[in-house]
Amino acid sequence: MNAVAPSVAAGSAPVVSTSRPLALARWLFVVAALVVLMVAVGGITRLTESGLSITEWKPVSGALPPLSEAQWQAEFEAYKQIPQYTKVNGPAGMTLADYKFIFFWEWFHRLLGRTLGLAFALPLAWFWVRRAIPAGYHARLVGLLLLGGLQGFVGWWMVKSGLTQDVKVSHFRLATHLLLALTTLSALVWTALDLRATARGEARARLTPLAALAIAMLALQLFYGALLAGLRAGYVAGSGWFNWQAWPMMQGKLLPDGIDWSQGTAHAFLSDPYLVHFTHRWWAWAVVAVLIVLARKVRAAHRPASVAVHAAFGTQILLGIATVMSGMSLWLAGLHQLVGALLVASVVWAAHCLGRARG
């Protein structure tokens, strides 16, 4: 909304501000929604083992999928050279039709990334030229643009780890890729909320100690969730629909057999599928306890944010339990990752509300 600011000197003409903080906030919320969608599609890409189907990074020409049978055969032949095909999918009898299915999810994931980049860069340039960006936000918006570009590089860095020696990508690189996406989502939501406050003439929020603790604990939980996905550790709990041995127990025990401590404690906590799954499963309850406190702190003045946090973590817990009890159902696991992104957005919302109330 345009505003007329008072003149700085007697007799001077009024200075008309062209900043449009509310318009920028709405734009950033749309971009944040695209990030949530991309995280969800990334989860499906991972669950369908599609992430290594495109063996080259072509930022421009790769926007188009193969358009002829010869191009499809060339892509398939390139895929046949990597360990995932020679050791897993090739012996299993993968056909070109099977390959086209996994190619679609990886291509769609990358297409969303390109779309997201344009959806951020082009409006940013327009707002910048129109001088619609309020003072103090230029560097932050450029930082968000750089985060998006970095995500593309990290995505390819992750894919490269599975093209030569392993049948899957590095679980550490996968965790980096996911956490960077969720960090970008958090920064988008926080900046949009700050811009909305600016439009109302309010001060920006600050990060309180309680909010910082909640975000840090949630980040650790998300890190372990990414490690679990990268290690395929969801399968170690058991299999079969509604298997009570898979939750709350793991293979019938609280602490499962099979944890490999031989390479040290750090290796076990970061790379052993049994211990990674166990840690992700039970650290969740510590995160829930802190999120309840956070939600209660903002309930009186910002009830919608409180409700959003409760709804998100409650749904996420139920989806996590259902996922392992189903033997890693694709659609449940995909929903689990989608709601994880929504949980991040809701916690940032509540943290921002608390930071305004205490600011």
C-alpha positions as CSV (number, residue, x, y, z in Angstrom):
1,M,0.0,0.0,0.0
2,N,1.4,3.4,-1.0
3,A,1.8,5.8,1.8
4,V,2.6,9.5,2.2
5,A,5.4,10.2,4.6
6,P,5.8,13.6,6.3
7,S,8.4,15.9,4.8
8,V,11.8,16.1,6.4
9,A,12.2,19.8,6.1
10,A,9.8,22.7,6.3
11,G,8.3,23.7,3.0
12,S,9.5,20.6,1.2
13,A,7.1,18.5,-0.8
14,P,5.8,15.3,0.8
15,V,7.8,12.2,0.1
16,V,5.7,9.5,-1.4
17,S,6.7,6.0,-0.4
18,T,6.3,3.3,-3.1
19,S,7.0,0.4,-0.8
20,R,4.4,-2.4,-0.8
21,P,5.2,-4.6,2.1
22,L,1.8,-6.4,2.1
23,A,2.2,-7.3,-1.6
24,L,5.6,-8.6,-0.9
25,A,4.3,-10.7,2.0
26,R,1.6,-12.3,-0.2
27,W,4.2,-13.1,-2.8
28,L,6.5,-14.7,-0.3
29,F,3.7,-16.8,1.1
30,V,3.0,-18.1,-2.5
31,V,6.7,-18.9,-2.9
32,A,6.7,-20.7,0.5
33,A,3.7,-22.8,-0.6
34,L,5.8,-23.8,-3.7
35,V,8.6,-24.8,-1.4
36,V,6.2,-27.0,0.6
37,L,5.0,-28.6,-2.7
38,M,8.6,-29.2,-3.7
39,V,9.5,-30.9,-0.4
40,A,6.5,-33.2,-0.9
41,V,7.5,-34.1,-4.4
42,G,11.1,-34.5,-3.2
43,G,9.7,-37.1,-0.7
44,I,7.9,-39.0,-3.5
45,T,11.1,-38.8,-5.6
46,R,13.1,-40.4,-2.8
47,L,10.4,-43.0,-1.9
48,T,10.1,-44.1,-5.6
49,E,13.9,-44.4,-5.9
50,S,13.7,-41.8,-8.7
51,G,16.5,-39.4,-7.6
52,L,19.3,-41.0,-9.7
53,S,17.2,-41.4,-12.9
54,I,18.7,-38.3,-14.6
55,T,22.4,-38.6,-14.7
56,E,23.3,-35.1,-15.9
57,W,22.7,-31.7,-14.6
58,K,21.4,-29.4,-17.4
59,P,19.9,-26.3,-15.8
60,V,18.4,-25.0,-19.1
61,S,18.1,-27.7,-21.6
62,G,17.0,-30.2,-18.9
63,A,13.8,-28.4,-18.5
64,L,12.4,-30.4,-21.4
65,P,12.0,-34.2,-21.0
66,P,13.0,-36.6,-23.8
67,L,10.7,-35.9,-26.8
68,S,11.5,-38.9,-29.0
69,E,12.1,-42.6,-28.6
70,A,15.8,-42.1,-29.5
71,Q,16.2,-39.5,-26.7
72,W,14.5,-41.8,-24.2
73,Q,16.8,-44.6,-25.2
74,A,19.8,-42.3,-24.8
75,E,18.7,-41.3,-21.2
76,F,18.0,-45.0,-20.4
77,E,21.5,-46.0,-21.6
78,A,23.1,-43.3,-19.4
79,Y,21.1,-44.6,-16.4
80,K,22.3,-48.2,-17.2
81,Q,25.9,-47.1,-16.5
82,I,25.3,-46.3,-12.8
83,P,25.4,-48.7,-9.8
84,Q,21.7,-48.4,-9.0
85,Y,20.9,-50.0,-12.4
86,T,23.7,-52.5,-12.6
87,K,23.3,-53.8,-9.1
88,V,19.6,-53.3,-8.4
89,N,17.2,-52.4,-11.1
90,G,19.0,-54.1,-14.0
91,P,19.0,-57.5,-12.4
92,A,15.3,-56.9,-11.3
93,G,14.4,-56.6,-15.0
94,M,13.7,-52.8,-15.3
95,T,12.1,-51.9,-18.6
96,L,12.0,-48.6,-20.5
97,A,8.5,-48.1,-19.2
98,D,9.7,-48.6,-15.6
99,Y,12.5,-46.1,-16.3
100,K,10.1,-43.5,-17.6
101,F,8.1,-43.7,-14.4
102,I,11.1,-42.8,-12.2
103,F,12.4,-40.3,-14.7
104,F,9.1,-38.4,-14.4
105,W,9.4,-37.8,-10.7
106,E,13.0,-36.6,-10.8
107,W,12.2,-34.4,-13.8
108,F,9.1,-33.0,-12.2
109,H,11.1,-32.3,-9.0
110,R,13.7,-30.4,-11.0
111,L,11.0,-28.6,-13.0
112,L,9.5,-27.4,-9.8
113,G,12.8,-26.1,-8.7
114,R,13.2,-24.1,-11.9
115,T,9.7,-22.8,-11.6
116,L,10.3,-21.8,-8.0
117,G,13.5,-20.0,-9.0
118,L,11.6,-18.0,-11.6
119,A,8.7,-17.4,-9.2
120,F,11.1,-15.7,-6.8
121,A,13.6,-14.0,-9.1
122,L,11.2,-12.3,-11.6
123,P,8.9,-10.7,-9.0
124,L,11.9,-9.7,-6.9
125,A,13.3,-7.9,-9.9
126,W,10.0,-6.2,-10.6
127,F,9.5,-5.1,-7.0
128,W,13.1,-3.8,-6.9
129,V,12.7,-1.8,-10.1
130,R,9.4,-0.3,-8.9
131,R,11.1,0.6,-5.5
132,A,8.4,-1.4,-3.7
133,I,10.7,-3.1,-1.3
134,P,10.7,-1.4,2.2
135,A,14.0,-0.3,3.7
136,G,15.9,-3.0,5.5
137,Y,14.6,-5.9,3.4
138,H,16.8,-5.7,0.3
139,A,19.7,-7.7,1.7
140,R,17.3,-10.3,3.2
141,L,15.5,-10.9,-0.1
142,V,18.8,-11.2,-2.0
143,G,19.9,-13.7,0.7
144,L,16.7,-15.7,0.0
145,L,17.5,-15.7,-3.7
146,L,21.0,-17.0,-3.0
147,L,19.6,-19.7,-0.7
148,G,17.4,-20.9,-3.6
149,G,20.4,-21.0,-6.0
150,L,22.5,-22.9,-3.4
151,Q,19.7,-25.5,-3.1
152,G,20.1,-26.3,-6.8
153,F,23.8,-26.9,-6.4
154,V,23.3,-29.0,-3.2
155,G,20.7,-31.1,-5.1
156,W,23.2,-32.0,-7.8
157,W,25.9,-32.5,-5.2
158,M,23.6,-35.0,-3.6
159,V,22.8,-36.8,-6.8
160,K,26.5,-37.1,-7.7
161,S,27.1,-39.2,-4.6
162,G,25.0,-42.0,-6.0
163,L,26.2,-42.0,-9.6
164,T,29.5,-43.8,-9.3
165,Q,30.0,-46.0,-6.3
166,D,26.7,-46.4,-4.4
167,V,23.2,-47.5,-5.4
168,K,21.8,-44.5,-3.4
169,V,22.7,-41.0,-2.6
170,S,24.6,-40.1,0.6
171,H,22.3,-39.8,3.5
172,F,24.3,-36.9,4.8
173,R,23.9,-35.0,1.5
174,L,20.2,-35.9,1.5
175,A,19.9,-34.4,5.0
176,T,21.7,-31.3,3.8
177,H,19.4,-30.9,0.8
178,L,16.2,-31.3,2.9
179,L,17.3,-29.1,5.8
180,L,18.4,-26.3,3.4
181,A,15.0,-26.5,1.8
182,L,13.3,-26.2,5.2
183,T,15.6,-23.4,6.2
184,T,14.6,-21.5,3.1
185,L,10.9,-22.2,3.9
186,S,11.4,-20.9,7.4
187,A,13.1,-17.7,6.2
188,L,10.4,-17.1,3.6
189,V,7.6,-17.4,6.2
190,W,9.4,-15.3,8.8
191,T,10.2,-12.6,6.2
192,A,6.6,-12.6,5.0
193,L,5.3,-12.2,8.5
194,D,7.8,-9.4,9.2
195,L,6.6,-7.6,6.0
196,R,3.0,-8.1,7.1
197,A,3.9,-6.5,10.4
198,T,5.6,-3.6,8.6
199,A,2.5,-3.0,6.6
200,R,0.6,-2.6,9.9
201,G,3.2,-0.2,11.2
202,E,4.4,-2.8,13.8
203,A,8.0,-3.7,14.7
204,R,9.6,-6.8,13.3
205,A,9.7,-9.9,15.5
206,R,12.7,-11.2,17.4
207,L,13.6,-14.8,18.1
208,T,13.0,-15.6,21.7
209,P,15.0,-18.2,23.7
210,L,12.0,-20.6,23.8
211,A,11.3,-20.3,20.1
212,A,15.0,-20.8,19.3
213,L,15.0,-24.0,21.5
214,A,11.9,-25.3,19.8
215,I,13.3,-24.6,16.3
216,A,16.6,-26.2,17.2
217,M,15.0,-29.4,18.6
218,L,12.7,-29.6,15.6
219,A,15.7,-29.2,13.2
220,L,17.4,-32.1,14.9
221,Q,14.3,-34.2,14.5
222,L,14.1,-33.3,10.8
223,F,17.8,-34.1,10.4
224,Y,17.2,-37.6,11.8
225,G,14.2,-38.0,9.6
226,A,16.4,-37.2,6.6
227,L,19.0,-39.7,7.8
228,L,16.3,-42.3,8.2
229,A,15.1,-41.7,4.7
230,G,18.6,-41.9,3.2
231,L,19.4,-45.1,5.1
232,R,16.1,-46.7,4.3
233,A,15.8,-47.1,8.0
234,G,12.1,-47.1,8.1
235,Y,12.1,-50.7,7.0
236,V,14.0,-52.0,10.0
237,A,11.1,-51.7,12.4
238,G,9.1,-54.5,10.8
239,S,6.7,-55.0,7.9
240,G,3.1,-55.6,7.2
241,W,0.0,-53.5,7.6
242,F,-0.7,-52.4,11.2
243,N,2.1,-54.5,12.6
244,W,2.2,-53.8,16.4
245,Q,5.7,-55.2,16.5
246,A,6.8,-52.2,14.4
247,W,5.4,-49.6,16.8
248,P,5.8,-48.9,19.7
249,M,8.3,-51.7,19.7
250,M,10.9,-52.3,17.0
251,Q,11.0,-56.0,16.0
252,G,9.3,-56.7,19.4
253,K,11.7,-54.7,21.5
254,L,12.0,-51.2,22.7
255,L,15.7,-51.0,21.8
256,P,16.1,-53.3,18.8
257,D,18.8,-55.8,18.2
258,G,21.2,-55.2,15.4
259,I,22.8,-51.8,16.4
260,D,26.4,-51.8,15.2
261,W,28.6,-50.1,17.8
262,S,31.8,-51.5,16.3
263,Q,32.7,-48.3,14.4
264,G,32.1,-46.0,17.4
265,T,29.2,-44.1,19.0
266,A,29.2,-41.2,16.5
267,H,29.0,-43.6,13.6
268,A,26.2,-45.6,15.2
269,F,24.1,-42.4,15.9
270,L,24.6,-41.1,12.4
271,S,24.8,-44.1,10.2
272,D,23.3,-47.2,11.9
273,P,19.7,-47.7,10.5
274,Y,18.4,-49.2,13.8
275,L,19.8,-46.5,16.0
276,V,18.8,-43.7,13.6
277,H,15.3,-45.0,13.5
278,F,15.1,-45.4,17.3
279,T,16.4,-41.8,17.8
280,H,14.0,-40.3,15.3
281,R,11.1,-42.2,16.9
282,W,11.7,-41.2,20.5
283,W,13.3,-37.7,20.1
284,A,9.9,-36.7,18.5
285,W,8.3,-36.8,22.0
286,A,10.8,-34.4,23.4
287,V,10.1,-32.1,20.5
288,V,6.3,-32.4,21.1
289,A,6.8,-31.4,24.7
290,V,8.6,-28.2,23.8
291,L,6.1,-27.4,21.0
292,I,3.2,-27.7,23.4
293,V,4.9,-25.1,25.6
294,L,5.5,-22.8,22.6
295,A,1.9,-23.2,21.5
296,R,0.5,-22.4,24.9
297,K,2.7,-19.3,25.2
298,V,1.0,-17.8,22.1
299,R,-2.5,-19.2,22.6
300,A,-4.0,-16.2,24.2
301,A,-2.9,-13.5,21.8
302,H,-2.4,-15.7,18.6
303,R,-4.8,-18.6,18.9
304,P,-4.7,-19.6,15.1
305,A,-0.9,-20.1,15.3
306,S,-1.3,-22.2,18.5
307,V,-4.0,-24.3,16.8
308,A,-1.7,-24.7,13.7
309,V,1.2,-26.0,15.8
310,H,-1.0,-28.5,17.7
311,A,-2.7,-29.7,14.5
312,A,0.6,-30.1,12.6
313,F,2.6,-32.0,15.3
314,G,-0.5,-34.2,16.1
315,T,-1.0,-35.1,12.5
316,Q,2.7,-35.7,12.0
317,I,3.0,-38.1,14.9
318,L,0.0,-40.1,13.7
319,L,1.4,-40.2,10.2
320,G,4.8,-41.3,11.5
321,I,3.3,-44.2,13.5
322,A,1.0,-45.2,10.6
323,T,3.9,-45.1,8.2
324,V,6.0,-47.6,10.1
325,M,3.0,-49.8,11.0
326,S,2.1,-50.0,7.3
327,G,5.5,-51.2,6.3
328,M,6.4,-47.8,4.8
329,S,3.4,-47.2,2.6
330,L,4.3,-44.8,-0.1
331,W,1.4,-42.4,0.3
332,L,1.6,-42.3,4.1
333,A,5.4,-41.7,4.0
334,G,4.8,-38.9,1.4
335,L,2.2,-37.3,3.6
336,H,4.6,-37.6,6.5
337,Q,7.1,-35.5,4.7
338,L,4.5,-33.0,3.5
339,V,3.1,-32.4,7.0
340,G,6.7,-32.1,8.2
341,A,7.1,-29.1,6.0
342,L,3.8,-27.7,7.2
343,L,4.9,-28.3,10.8
344,V,8.0,-26.2,10.1
345,A,5.9,-23.3,8.8
346,S,3.5,-23.4,11.7
347,V,6.3,-23.4,14.3
348,V,7.9,-20.4,12.6
349,W,4.6,-18.7,12.6
350,A,4.2,-19.3,16.4
351,A,7.8,-18.3,17.0
352,H,7.2,-15.1,15.1
353,C,4.0,-14.4,17.1
354,L,5.9,-14.9,20.4
355,G,8.7,-12.6,19.1
356,R,6.3,-9.8,18.4
357,A,4.5,-10.2,21.7
358,R,7.8,-10.0,23.6
359,G,9.5,-7.5,21.3
